[in-house]
Amino acid sequence: MKVTEDEKIETRFGACPHDCPDACSMLYQVKDGRLTGVRGNPDHGFTRGRLCVKIKDFEKHHYNGERVLYPLRRVGAKGSGKFERVSWSDALTEIGSKWRAIIEKYGAQAILPYGYAGNIGVLNGMNAGDAFFNKLGSTIPEKTICASGTLSAQILTVGPTLGIDPESFAHAKYIVLWGSNTLSTHSHLWPFILKARHNGAKVVVIDPYRSRTAAQADWHLAIKPGTDGLLAMAMAQVIIEEGLHDEDYVDRYTNGFEAFSERVASFSPETVAETVGLDADTIRRFAREYANTQPSAIKVGVGLERHPQGSQGVRVIDCLPALVGAWRHLGGGLSQMTVFVPVNMDLLSRPEWINPNSRILNVIHLGKILTGGLAIDPPVKSMFIWNANPAVHLPDSREVARGLAREDLFTVVSELFISDTADYADLILPATMAAEHDDILTSWGHFYINLNQKAIEPPGEAVSNSELFRRLAKEMGMTDPHFSQSDEQIMRNALDWDSPLLQGMSFETLEKQGYVRLNLPSADSYVPHAKGDFPTPSGKCEFYSSRASHTDFVAPVLRQMCDRPVADEIDPLVGFPSLIKTVDTKKTGSLQLLSPKSHAFLNSQHANEARKIRAQGPQTLLIHPDDARVRELSEGNNIEIHNENGSFQAIADLPP
């Protein structure tokens, strides 16, 4: 903490808690116990003192008049949003009484916890309740809502690697932003891309939608939705057929190349062109430029996985840098998910407390879980929700809402505001915002770990998630010392300071600087896979995955990802055995909807801030003039977009 004597302004280290790869390092400014400003930490090597539009006025969000300040009990019908204030003692007593009755009649697995990434802190994030619910013996929620397909693809091909340092993009000569609207969703990477472009690099964006980033690119490849993997297969076919691959790198540091080359042989640009939506010459040109311009770097977004066979497509993309030998060069290779940092998850989540017979339910199917669409025994009789708004963030939102409206479902929601989901709660518990608690923040987009220090007291009776689960543990009679740890004790033990990635550092280092960079060579010299050394079983980039054929690796996930029996293995060989099917809108007469991320909101967070609503503007639907003409739509028309799962209202936006 720093104090400016003449103004008596205290400064504490902060870290953005939102689900964003940038994980900004911040500085909280406090005067007379009030948060007066939040600014970027200029010393941080990646975020470099700048905050995005979502949080540059973060201090105002802390004082939003709509915040939940006290425990609330429902007094109206579920979904009506009518509540009355109760004490913490009454709320905890009610939770304990309801849960004990449920456990006695149905067993603890009738309780389903649901925490996600509304906060990505180590102490207060999606895993904050793991130890408590593992001890309780509840159902285990499988959280494949986002990035699971992308991460699985990464692990199956190049392993749990951090990839190239995002800062190393400054050294690339050919940059491919594949399904990444970098300016809106990873904006602190953009300065490094601009530096590369200043030095002559070409920037290519692959996105069906002309995003802010696509508009700034040197080349925008507007492929059809869900065809990313086919484009990558055609690229590989051209590269191999024309001898543009790095034969030495492939021989030394990959396996399964011969089988892969046979598989891609039938995926010529001419074969996939119509499906992908690009002409064959464009695909060939792209493949040649990517192979011949080194170092080439690919940034992979998570939107690719949200289509049938999306994860398989990501596997192909993940293999391209090895195919052309991009990993040999500074600034060459792949940046995907930098989540593989040394966090002591076993100490935080206590997996040894999990009952071996505990069931796993994939919350992607929450609607079916709650309404009987999935045959489960015992039924879910209670939900505890934190850091999440599943009523609007999950597929089949109508079914989710119908399930949450069950009168026999005892639902508790910990929240900052009365959200769509909280409307259905029996009890709402007040949660703290970032400046009101201590935490450690890792990133899925750079090589830094940030410290977040409590700067102000929470308003009303709001408590942090770590304190919330301490209170629940006491109510449920849990006496293990784990539940009596202070936040400082948890933070000191949260990171594996003995890991080579944190060598020479300590919690005191984090307290002094507000962040630490992983113990790796600088971005001006780090070439992680120049000689292979991939964290795969073979140590190589695996065109043929040795993990994919092991049922102990894939079967549990596959069984929970589907509501019907599935095979206990996935294709070990990268790519598709035949041309994948995509939505044929010409035959069905329907349209395929894409939902690009907002520039001002983050999920539903900040969507109650008037200034951000004004900046974002009304909900619009960008529709091609040809499609609008068939439907007799004009610019500015009020329209309804619907399918069998839901609907929403929007204003027609026709590009010129």
C-alpha positions as CSV (number, residue, x, y, z in Angstrom):
1,M,0.0,0.0,0.0
2,K,1.2,3.5,-0.9
3,V,-0.1,6.7,0.7
4,T,0.3,10.2,-0.7
5,E,0.5,12.4,2.3
6,D,-0.7,15.7,0.9
7,E,-3.9,14.1,-0.5
8,K,-4.1,11.2,1.9
9,I,-4.9,8.8,-1.0
10,E,-4.1,5.2,-0.4
11,T,-3.1,3.0,-3.3
12,R,-3.5,-0.8,-3.3
13,F,-2.9,-3.5,-5.9
14,G,-6.0,-4.7,-7.8
15,A,-6.7,-7.3,-10.4
16,C,-9.7,-7.4,-12.8
17,P,-11.9,-10.4,-11.7
18,H,-13.7,-10.8,-15.0
19,D,-13.6,-13.8,-17.3
20,C,-11.2,-12.2,-19.8
21,P,-7.8,-13.4,-21.0
22,D,-6.2,-10.0,-20.2
23,A,-6.6,-10.2,-16.4
24,C,-5.6,-6.6,-16.0
25,S,-3.3,-5.5,-13.2
26,M,-4.9,-2.5,-11.5
27,L,-4.3,0.1,-8.8
28,Y,-7.1,1.0,-6.4
29,Q,-7.2,4.5,-5.1
30,V,-8.9,5.1,-1.8
31,K,-9.6,8.3,0.2
32,D,-11.4,8.4,3.5
33,G,-12.4,4.7,3.1
34,R,-14.0,5.3,-0.3
35,L,-12.9,3.9,-3.6
36,T,-12.3,7.0,-5.7
37,G,-10.5,5.6,-8.7
38,V,-9.3,2.5,-10.5
39,R,-6.5,2.7,-13.0
40,G,-4.2,0.3,-14.8
41,N,-0.9,-0.6,-13.2
42,P,1.8,0.9,-15.5
43,D,4.5,-1.5,-14.3
44,H,2.7,-4.6,-15.6
45,G,4.4,-6.1,-18.6
46,F,1.3,-7.1,-20.5
47,T,-1.6,-4.8,-19.6
48,R,0.8,-1.8,-19.2
49,G,-1.4,0.7,-17.4
50,R,-4.4,0.6,-19.6
51,L,-7.9,-0.6,-18.7
52,C,-10.6,-1.6,-21.2
53,V,-13.9,0.1,-21.6
54,K,-15.6,-2.5,-19.4
55,I,-13.8,-1.5,-16.2
56,K,-12.1,1.9,-16.7
57,D,-14.8,3.3,-14.4
58,F,-14.9,0.2,-12.2
59,E,-15.0,2.3,-9.0
60,K,-18.5,3.5,-9.9
61,H,-19.7,0.0,-10.3
62,H,-18.9,-0.7,-6.7
63,Y,-21.4,2.0,-5.7
64,N,-24.2,1.0,-8.0
65,G,-27.5,1.7,-6.2
66,E,-28.9,-1.7,-7.3
67,R,-26.4,-3.8,-5.4
68,V,-27.6,-6.5,-3.1
69,L,-26.4,-5.4,0.4
70,Y,-28.2,-7.8,2.7
71,P,-29.5,-11.4,2.7
72,L,-33.0,-11.5,1.0
73,R,-35.8,-14.1,1.2
74,R,-38.3,-14.5,-1.5
75,V,-41.8,-13.3,-0.7
76,G,-43.4,-13.5,-4.2
77,A,-43.7,-16.1,-6.8
78,K,-40.5,-17.6,-8.3
79,G,-39.4,-15.3,-11.0
80,S,-41.2,-12.3,-9.7
81,G,-38.1,-10.7,-8.1
82,K,-39.9,-9.9,-4.8
83,F,-37.8,-10.3,-1.7
84,E,-37.6,-9.1,1.9
85,R,-34.5,-8.5,4.0
86,V,-33.5,-11.2,6.6
87,S,-30.5,-11.6,8.8
88,W,-27.5,-13.7,8.0
89,S,-28.3,-15.9,11.0
90,D,-31.8,-16.5,9.7
91,A,-30.5,-17.2,6.1
92,L,-27.9,-19.7,7.3
93,T,-30.3,-21.4,9.6
94,E,-32.8,-21.8,6.8
95,I,-30.1,-23.2,4.4
96,G,-28.9,-25.6,7.0
97,S,-32.4,-26.8,7.9
98,K,-33.5,-27.2,4.3
99,W,-30.3,-29.1,3.3
100,R,-30.4,-31.4,6.3
101,A,-33.9,-32.4,5.5
102,I,-33.0,-32.9,1.8
103,I,-30.0,-35.0,2.7
104,E,-32.0,-37.1,5.1
105,K,-34.7,-37.9,2.5
106,Y,-32.7,-38.0,-0.8
107,G,-29.0,-37.9,0.1
108,A,-26.5,-35.1,-0.4
109,Q,-26.4,-35.7,-4.2
110,A,-29.8,-34.1,-4.4
111,I,-27.9,-30.8,-3.9
112,L,-26.3,-29.3,-7.0
113,P,-23.7,-26.5,-6.7
114,Y,-23.2,-24.2,-9.7
115,G,-20.3,-21.8,-9.6
116,Y,-18.7,-20.3,-12.7
117,A,-16.5,-17.5,-14.0
118,G,-18.3,-14.3,-13.0
119,N,-15.2,-14.0,-10.8
120,I,-12.0,-15.8,-11.9
121,G,-10.1,-15.4,-8.6
122,V,-8.4,-18.3,-7.0
123,L,-10.1,-17.7,-3.7
124,N,-13.5,-16.3,-4.9
125,G,-13.9,-17.9,-8.3
126,M,-15.7,-20.9,-9.8
127,N,-13.8,-23.3,-7.5
128,A,-14.5,-21.4,-4.3
129,G,-17.1,-23.9,-3.1
130,D,-15.4,-27.1,-4.2
131,A,-14.0,-28.1,-0.8
132,F,-17.3,-27.4,1.0
133,F,-19.4,-29.3,-1.5
134,N,-16.9,-32.2,-1.8
135,K,-17.1,-32.5,2.0
136,L,-20.9,-32.3,1.9
137,G,-21.0,-35.1,-0.7
138,S,-23.2,-33.2,-3.2
139,T,-23.5,-33.8,-6.9
140,I,-20.4,-32.8,-8.8
141,P,-21.1,-30.2,-11.6
142,E,-19.2,-30.8,-14.8
143,K,-18.5,-27.3,-16.2
144,T,-18.1,-27.7,-19.9
145,I,-19.8,-24.3,-20.6
146,C,-16.8,-22.7,-22.2
147,A,-13.4,-23.6,-23.4
148,S,-13.6,-27.3,-22.6
149,G,-13.5,-28.3,-26.3
150,T,-10.7,-25.9,-26.9
151,L,-8.6,-27.1,-24.0
152,S,-9.3,-30.8,-24.8
153,A,-8.0,-30.2,-28.3
154,Q,-4.9,-28.5,-27.0
155,I,-4.1,-31.2,-24.6
156,L,-4.7,-33.9,-27.2
157,T,-2.3,-32.3,-29.7
158,V,0.3,-30.1,-28.1
159,G,-0.4,-30.9,-24.5
160,P,-0.9,-28.5,-21.6
161,T,1.6,-26.0,-23.0
162,L,1.6,-22.3,-22.3
163,G,2.4,-21.8,-25.9
164,I,4.3,-18.8,-27.2
165,D,4.4,-15.7,-24.9
166,P,1.6,-13.4,-26.2
167,E,4.2,-10.6,-26.0
168,S,6.3,-12.5,-28.5
169,F,3.7,-11.7,-31.2
170,A,5.7,-8.5,-31.7
171,H,8.3,-10.7,-33.4
172,A,5.9,-12.5,-35.8
173,K,5.8,-11.8,-39.5
174,Y,2.5,-13.5,-40.2
175,I,-0.3,-13.3,-37.6
176,V,-3.5,-15.3,-37.8
177,L,-6.3,-14.3,-35.4
178,W,-8.5,-17.3,-35.7
179,G,-12.0,-16.8,-34.2
180,S,-10.6,-14.0,-32.0
181,N,-12.1,-10.5,-31.9
182,T,-8.9,-9.3,-30.3
183,L,-9.8,-5.6,-30.1
184,S,-12.9,-6.4,-28.0
185,T,-11.9,-9.5,-26.1
186,H,-8.1,-9.6,-25.8
187,S,-7.3,-5.9,-26.3
188,H,-4.0,-5.8,-24.6
189,L,-2.6,-8.2,-27.2
190,W,-3.3,-5.7,-29.9
191,P,-0.3,-3.4,-29.2
192,F,2.1,-6.3,-29.7
193,I,0.3,-7.1,-33.0
194,L,0.6,-3.5,-34.0
195,K,4.4,-3.5,-33.3
196,A,4.7,-6.6,-35.5
197,R,2.7,-4.9,-38.2
198,H,4.9,-1.8,-38.0
199,N,7.8,-4.2,-38.7
200,G,6.1,-5.6,-41.7
201,A,3.9,-8.4,-40.4
202,K,0.6,-9.3,-42.1
203,V,-2.5,-9.7,-39.9
204,V,-5.2,-12.2,-41.1
205,V,-8.5,-12.5,-39.3
206,I,-10.7,-15.6,-39.7
207,D,-14.2,-14.9,-38.6
208,P,-17.6,-15.2,-40.3
209,Y,-18.4,-11.8,-38.8
210,R,-16.8,-8.5,-39.7
211,S,-15.7,-7.7,-36.2
212,R,-13.8,-4.6,-35.0
213,T,-10.7,-6.7,-35.4
214,A,-11.6,-8.0,-38.8
215,A,-12.1,-4.4,-39.9
216,Q,-8.5,-3.6,-38.9
217,A,-6.9,-6.6,-40.4
218,D,-4.9,-6.8,-43.6
219,W,-7.0,-9.7,-44.8
220,H,-10.4,-10.9,-43.5
221,L,-11.4,-14.4,-44.4
222,A,-15.2,-14.5,-43.8
223,I,-15.7,-18.2,-43.7
224,K,-19.1,-19.9,-43.0
225,P,-19.9,-20.6,-39.4
226,G,-18.5,-23.9,-38.1
227,T,-16.1,-24.6,-41.0
228,D,-12.8,-23.6,-39.3
229,G,-11.6,-27.2,-39.2
230,L,-12.3,-27.8,-42.9
231,L,-10.3,-24.7,-43.8
232,A,-7.4,-26.0,-41.7
233,M,-7.7,-29.4,-43.3
234,A,-7.5,-27.8,-46.8
235,M,-4.5,-25.7,-45.7
236,A,-2.7,-28.8,-44.5
237,Q,-3.5,-30.5,-47.8
238,V,-2.0,-27.7,-49.8
239,I,1.1,-27.4,-47.6
240,I,1.8,-31.2,-47.7
241,E,1.0,-31.6,-51.4
242,E,3.2,-28.7,-52.4
243,G,6.0,-29.7,-50.1
244,L,5.7,-26.5,-48.0
245,H,5.9,-28.4,-44.7
246,D,9.1,-28.4,-42.6
247,E,10.1,-31.9,-43.2
248,D,12.9,-31.9,-40.6
249,Y,10.7,-30.5,-37.9
250,V,7.9,-32.9,-38.7
251,D,10.3,-35.9,-38.7
252,R,11.9,-34.9,-35.4
253,Y,9.1,-33.4,-33.3
254,T,5.7,-34.8,-34.5
255,N,4.1,-38.2,-34.7
256,G,1.3,-39.6,-36.9
257,F,2.3,-37.4,-39.9
258,E,1.9,-40.1,-42.5
259,A,-1.7,-41.0,-41.4
260,F,-2.5,-37.3,-41.2
261,S,-1.2,-36.6,-44.7
262,E,-3.4,-39.5,-46.0
263,R,-6.4,-38.1,-44.2
264,V,-6.1,-34.6,-45.5
265,A,-5.4,-35.7,-49.1
266,S,-9.1,-35.7,-50.0
267,F,-9.6,-32.2,-48.5
268,S,-8.4,-30.1,-51.4
269,P,-9.4,-26.4,-51.6
270,E,-11.7,-27.3,-54.5
271,T,-13.5,-29.9,-52.4
272,V,-14.2,-27.7,-49.4
273,A,-14.5,-24.3,-51.0
274,E,-18.3,-24.2,-51.3
275,T,-18.8,-25.5,-47.7
276,V,-16.2,-23.1,-46.3
277,G,-17.4,-20.1,-48.3
278,L,-14.1,-19.2,-49.8
279,D,-12.9,-19.8,-53.4
280,A,-10.2,-22.4,-53.8
281,D,-7.6,-19.9,-55.0
282,T,-8.1,-17.9,-51.8
283,I,-7.5,-21.0,-49.6
284,R,-4.4,-21.9,-51.6
285,R,-3.0,-18.4,-51.2
286,F,-3.6,-18.4,-47.5
287,A,-2.0,-21.8,-47.0
288,R,1.1,-20.7,-49.0
289,E,1.5,-17.4,-47.2
290,Y,1.1,-19.1,-43.8
291,A,3.7,-21.7,-44.6
292,N,6.2,-19.5,-46.4
293,T,6.2,-16.5,-44.0
294,Q,8.0,-17.2,-40.8
295,P,7.7,-16.7,-38.0
296,S,3.9,-17.2,-38.2
297,A,1.8,-17.1,-35.1
298,I,-1.8,-18.2,-34.6
299,K,-4.1,-16.9,-31.8
300,V,-7.0,-19.3,-31.3
301,G,-10.3,-18.1,-29.9
302,V,-12.9,-20.2,-28.1
303,G,-15.8,-19.5,-30.5
304,L,-14.6,-22.3,-32.8
305,E,-15.6,-25.0,-30.4
306,R,-19.3,-23.9,-30.4
307,H,-20.2,-25.9,-33.5
308,P,-20.5,-29.6,-34.3
309,Q,-17.0,-31.1,-34.5
310,G,-15.6,-27.8,-33.4
311,S,-13.0,-29.4,-31.0
312,Q,-11.8,-31.7,-33.8
313,G,-11.3,-28.6,-36.0
314,V,-9.3,-26.9,-33.2
315,R,-7.0,-30.0,-33.1
316,V,-6.2,-29.5,-36.8
317,I,-5.4,-25.8,-36.2
318,D,-3.2,-26.7,-33.2
319,C,-1.1,-28.9,-35.5
320,L,-0.4,-26.3,-38.2
321,P,2.5,-24.6,-36.5
322,A,4.3,-27.9,-36.2
323,L,3.5,-28.8,-39.8
324,V,5.3,-25.6,-41.1
325,G,8.0,-25.5,-38.3
326,A,6.7,-22.2,-37.0
327,W,7.7,-23.3,-33.5
328,R,11.4,-23.0,-34.5
329,H,11.2,-19.2,-34.5
330,L,10.9,-16.4,-32.0
331,G,7.3,-15.2,-32.3
332,G,6.2,-18.4,-34.1
333,G,3.8,-21.0,-33.0
334,L,0.5,-20.9,-31.2
335,S,-1.2,-19.0,-28.4
336,Q,-4.3,-20.6,-27.0
337,M,-5.1,-21.0,-23.3
338,T,-2.3,-20.1,-20.9
339,V,-4.1,-21.6,-17.9
340,F,-1.5,-24.2,-17.0
341,V,0.0,-22.2,-14.0
342,P,1.1,-23.7,-10.7
343,V,-2.0,-23.3,-8.5
344,N,-2.4,-25.8,-5.7
345,M,-5.8,-26.9,-6.7
346,D,-5.7,-30.0,-4.5
347,L,-5.2,-27.8,-1.4
348,L,-8.0,-25.5,-2.5
349,S,-10.6,-28.0,-3.7
350,R,-9.7,-31.0,-1.5
351,P,-10.6,-33.7,-4.1
352,E,-9.7,-36.4,-1.6
353,W,-13.1,-35.6,0.1
354,I,-15.0,-36.6,-3.0
355,N,-17.2,-39.7,-2.5
356,P,-16.0,-42.3,-5.2
357,N,-19.7,-42.9,-5.9
358,S,-20.6,-39.3,-6.3
359,R,-22.4,-38.6,-9.6
360,I,-21.3,-36.0,-12.1
361,L,-23.9,-33.9,-14.0
362,N,-22.9,-31.7,-16.9
363,V,-24.6,-28.4,-16.2
364,I,-24.7,-27.6,-19.9
365,H,-27.9,-29.7,-19.6
366,L,-29.3,-27.9,-16.6
367,G,-32.7,-27.4,-18.1
368,K,-33.1,-31.1,-18.6
369,I,-31.6,-31.9,-15.2
370,L,-34.2,-29.7,-13.4
371,T,-37.3,-30.6,-15.5
372,G,-36.9,-34.3,-15.8
373,G,-35.5,-34.5,-19.3
374,L,-32.6,-36.5,-17.9
375,A,-33.4,-39.6,-15.9
376,I,-31.5,-39.0,-12.6
377,D,-31.9,-40.4,-9.2
378,P,-32.1,-38.7,-6.8
379,P,-33.6,-35.7,-8.4
380,V,-32.0,-32.3,-7.8
381,K,-33.9,-30.7,-4.9
382,S,-31.6,-27.7,-4.2
383,M,-29.2,-25.5,-6.1
384,F,-26.5,-23.2,-4.7
385,I,-25.3,-20.7,-7.3
386,W,-22.5,-18.2,-7.2
387,N,-20.5,-16.2,-9.8
388,A,-23.1,-17.3,-12.5
389,N,-26.3,-16.4,-14.2
390,P,-27.4,-19.7,-15.7
391,A,-30.9,-18.5,-16.5
392,V,-29.5,-16.6,-19.5
393,H,-26.1,-18.2,-20.1
394,L,-27.0,-21.8,-20.8
395,P,-28.6,-23.4,-23.8
396,D,-32.3,-23.9,-23.9
397,S,-33.0,-21.0,-21.6
398,R,-36.7,-21.6,-21.5
399,E,-36.2,-25.0,-20.0
400,V,-33.7,-23.6,-17.5
401,A,-36.2,-21.0,-16.4
402,R,-38.9,-23.6,-16.1
403,G,-36.7,-25.7,-13.9
404,L,-35.7,-22.8,-11.7
405,A,-39.4,-22.0,-11.3
406,R,-40.0,-25.3,-9.5
407,E,-41.6,-24.7,-6.1
408,D,-39.9,-27.8,-4.7
409,L,-36.4,-26.6,-5.8
410,F,-34.7,-24.8,-2.9
411,T,-32.4,-22.3,-4.6
412,V,-29.8,-20.1,-3.0
413,V,-27.9,-17.4,-5.1
414,S,-24.9,-15.4,-4.0
415,E,-24.9,-12.2,-6.1
416,L,-23.9,-8.6,-6.5
417,F,-27.3,-7.7,-8.1
418,I,-30.7,-9.3,-8.5
419,S,-29.9,-11.1,-11.8
420,D,-32.2,-13.1,-14.1
421,T,-31.3,-16.2,-12.1
422,A,-31.6,-14.5,-8.7
423,D,-35.2,-13.7,-9.6
424,Y,-35.9,-17.4,-9.0
425,A,-34.0,-17.7,-5.7
426,D,-35.5,-18.6,-2.4
427,L,-32.6,-16.8,-0.7
428,I,-30.1,-14.3,-2.1
429,L,-26.9,-13.7,-0.3
430,P,-24.9,-10.4,-0.8
431,A,-21.4,-10.8,-2.4
432,T,-18.4,-8.6,-2.4
433,M,-16.8,-6.9,-5.4
434,A,-13.1,-7.0,-6.2
435,A,-12.0,-4.0,-4.2
436,E,-13.7,-5.4,-1.1
437,H,-11.8,-8.7,-0.7
438,D,-8.3,-10.2,-1.1
439,D,-7.6,-12.6,-3.9
440,I,-5.0,-13.9,-6.4
441,L,-5.8,-13.9,-10.2
442,T,-4.3,-16.0,-12.8
443,S,-4.8,-15.5,-16.6
444,W,-5.8,-17.5,-19.6
445,G,-4.1,-14.9,-21.9
446,H,-0.7,-14.0,-20.6
447,F,2.2,-15.2,-18.3
448,Y,1.4,-13.1,-15.2
449,I,-0.2,-13.8,-11.8
450,N,-1.8,-10.8,-10.2
451,L,-2.5,-9.8,-6.6
452,N,-5.8,-8.2,-5.6
453,Q,-5.8,-6.5,-2.2
454,K,-8.8,-5.5,-0.2
455,A,-9.0,-1.8,-0.5
456,I,-12.4,-0.9,1.1
457,E,-14.9,-2.4,3.5
458,P,-17.8,-4.2,1.9
459,P,-21.1,-2.3,1.8
460,G,-24.0,-3.5,4.0
461,E,-23.5,-7.1,4.9
462,A,-21.8,-8.4,1.7
463,V,-19.2,-11.1,2.2
464,S,-16.6,-12.7,0.0
465,N,-17.1,-16.2,-1.4
466,S,-14.3,-17.5,0.8
467,E,-16.1,-16.1,3.9
468,L,-19.4,-17.4,2.6
469,F,-18.2,-21.0,2.5
470,R,-16.6,-20.7,5.9
471,R,-20.0,-19.7,7.2
472,L,-21.8,-22.5,5.4
473,A,-19.2,-25.0,6.7
474,K,-19.9,-23.9,10.3
475,E,-23.6,-24.1,9.8
476,M,-23.3,-27.7,8.4
477,G,-21.1,-28.8,11.3
478,M,-17.8,-29.1,9.4
479,T,-14.9,-28.8,11.8
480,D,-11.9,-29.6,9.5
481,P,-9.2,-26.9,9.9
482,H,-9.5,-26.2,6.2
483,F,-12.6,-24.2,6.9
484,S,-11.0,-22.0,9.6
485,Q,-8.2,-20.7,7.3
486,S,-8.0,-17.0,6.9
487,D,-7.8,-15.5,3.4
488,E,-4.1,-14.7,3.9
489,Q,-3.4,-18.3,4.8
490,I,-5.3,-19.5,1.7
491,M,-3.4,-17.0,-0.5
492,R,0.0,-18.0,0.8
493,N,-0.7,-21.6,0.1
494,A,-2.7,-21.1,-3.2
495,L,0.4,-21.1,-5.4
496,D,3.1,-23.8,-5.7
497,W,6.1,-21.6,-4.9
498,D,8.3,-24.7,-5.4
499,S,7.3,-25.0,-9.0
500,P,10.1,-24.1,-11.6
501,L,7.6,-21.6,-13.0
502,L,7.8,-19.7,-9.7
503,Q,11.4,-20.3,-8.9
504,G,13.0,-17.4,-7.0
505,M,9.6,-15.9,-6.1
506,S,7.4,-15.9,-3.0
507,F,4.1,-14.5,-1.7
508,E,6.1,-11.6,-0.5
509,T,7.2,-10.9,-4.0
510,L,3.6,-10.8,-5.1
511,E,2.8,-8.4,-2.2
512,K,5.6,-6.1,-3.1
513,Q,5.0,-5.9,-6.9
514,G,1.3,-6.7,-7.2
515,Y,2.1,-9.3,-9.8
516,V,4.7,-11.9,-10.8
517,R,5.7,-13.1,-14.2
518,L,6.2,-16.8,-14.6
519,N,9.8,-17.8,-14.5
520,L,10.4,-18.1,-18.2
521,P,12.8,-16.5,-20.7
522,S,11.7,-13.0,-21.8
523,A,9.3,-12.5,-24.7
524,D,12.3,-11.4,-26.7
525,S,14.0,-14.8,-26.4
526,Y,11.4,-17.4,-25.4
527,V,11.0,-20.2,-28.1
528,P,9.3,-23.0,-26.1
529,H,9.1,-25.7,-28.7
530,A,12.0,-25.0,-31.0
531,K,13.1,-28.6,-30.3
532,G,9.8,-30.2,-29.6
533,D,9.6,-30.7,-25.8
534,F,5.8,-30.7,-26.0
535,P,4.0,-31.8,-22.7
536,T,2.5,-34.8,-24.4
537,P,3.2,-38.5,-23.7
538,S,5.5,-38.6,-26.7
539,G,7.1,-35.2,-26.1
540,K,6.0,-34.3,-29.7
541,C,3.1,-32.6,-31.4
542,E,0.7,-35.4,-31.9
543,F,-1.1,-35.7,-35.2
544,Y,-2.1,-39.0,-33.7
545,S,-2.9,-38.6,-30.1
546,S,-1.8,-41.2,-27.6
547,R,-4.2,-39.8,-25.0
548,A,-7.3,-40.0,-27.2
549,S,-7.4,-43.8,-27.1
550,H,-7.2,-44.0,-23.3
551,T,-10.6,-44.4,-21.9
552,D,-9.5,-43.2,-18.4
553,F,-8.8,-39.8,-20.0
554,V,-11.8,-39.3,-22.3
555,A,-14.6,-41.5,-21.2
556,P,-15.7,-39.7,-18.0
557,V,-15.9,-36.4,-19.9
558,L,-17.7,-37.9,-22.9
559,R,-20.3,-39.7,-20.8
560,Q,-21.2,-36.4,-19.1
561,M,-21.2,-34.3,-22.2
562,C,-24.0,-36.3,-23.8
563,D,-27.5,-37.3,-22.7
564,R,-27.2,-40.6,-24.6
565,P,-24.7,-43.5,-24.7
566,V,-21.4,-42.6,-26.5
567,A,-18.3,-44.4,-27.5
568,D,-15.6,-44.5,-24.8
569,E,-13.0,-43.0,-27.1
570,I,-12.5,-40.3,-29.7
571,D,-10.6,-40.5,-33.0
572,P,-6.9,-40.4,-32.1
573,L,-6.1,-39.0,-35.5
574,V,-6.4,-35.3,-36.0
575,G,-9.1,-34.1,-38.4
576,F,-12.2,-35.5,-40.1
577,P,-12.5,-38.8,-41.9
578,S,-14.9,-37.2,-44.3
579,L,-16.4,-33.8,-45.2
580,I,-18.4,-32.7,-42.2
581,K,-22.0,-31.5,-42.6
582,T,-22.9,-27.9,-41.9
583,V,-26.2,-26.1,-41.8
584,D,-27.7,-25.9,-45.2
585,T,-29.7,-22.7,-44.9
586,K,-30.8,-22.8,-48.5
587,K,-32.7,-26.1,-48.0
588,T,-34.1,-25.2,-44.6
589,G,-35.0,-21.6,-45.3
590,S,-33.6,-20.8,-41.9
591,L,-30.7,-18.5,-40.9
592,Q,-27.7,-19.4,-38.7
593,L,-27.3,-17.0,-35.8
594,L,-23.9,-15.8,-34.5
595,S,-23.7,-13.9,-31.2
596,P,-20.4,-12.0,-31.1
597,K,-19.3,-10.8,-27.7
598,S,-20.2,-7.3,-26.7
599,H,-17.6,-4.6,-26.6
600,A,-19.0,-3.0,-23.4
601,F,-20.6,-5.8,-21.5
602,L,-19.1,-9.0,-20.2
603,N,-21.7,-11.8,-20.3
604,S,-24.5,-10.1,-18.3
605,Q,-22.0,-8.2,-16.1
606,H,-22.3,-4.4,-16.4
607,A,-25.5,-4.7,-18.4
608,N,-27.2,-2.7,-15.6
609,E,-24.9,0.3,-16.0
610,A,-26.7,3.1,-17.8
611,R,-23.5,4.5,-19.3
612,K,-22.5,1.2,-20.7
613,I,-26.0,0.5,-22.1
614,R,-25.8,3.9,-23.9
615,A,-22.3,3.0,-25.3
616,Q,-23.5,-0.4,-26.4
617,G,-26.7,0.8,-28.0
618,P,-29.9,-1.2,-28.6
619,Q,-29.9,-4.8,-29.5
620,T,-29.6,-5.2,-33.3
621,L,-29.5,-8.0,-35.7
622,L,-27.0,-7.6,-38.6
623,I,-28.6,-9.4,-41.5
624,H,-27.5,-9.6,-45.1
625,P,-29.6,-7.5,-47.5
626,D,-30.5,-10.6,-49.6
627,D,-31.8,-12.4,-46.5
628,A,-33.7,-9.2,-45.4
629,R,-35.3,-8.8,-48.9
630,V,-36.7,-12.4,-48.8
631,R,-38.3,-11.6,-45.4
632,E,-39.4,-8.1,-46.5
633,L,-37.3,-6.5,-43.8
634,S,-36.0,-2.9,-43.9
635,E,-33.4,-1.0,-41.9
636,G,-34.7,-0.3,-38.5
637,N,-37.5,-2.8,-38.4
638,N,-38.4,-4.3,-35.1
639,I,-38.1,-8.0,-35.5
640,E,-38.3,-11.2,-33.4
641,I,-35.6,-13.9,-33.8
642,H,-36.7,-17.3,-32.6
643,N,-36.4,-21.1,-32.8
644,E,-37.7,-24.0,-30.8
645,N,-35.5,-23.0,-27.8
646,G,-36.2,-19.4,-27.3
647,S,-36.6,-15.9,-28.8
648,F,-35.5,-12.3,-28.5
649,Q,-36.3,-8.9,-29.9
650,A,-33.9,-6.8,-32.0
651,I,-33.7,-4.0,-34.6
652,A,-32.8,-5.0,-38.2
653,D,-29.4,-3.7,-39.2
654,L,-28.7,-4.0,-43.0
655,P,-25.1,-3.2,-44.1
656,P,-24.8,-0.9,-47.1
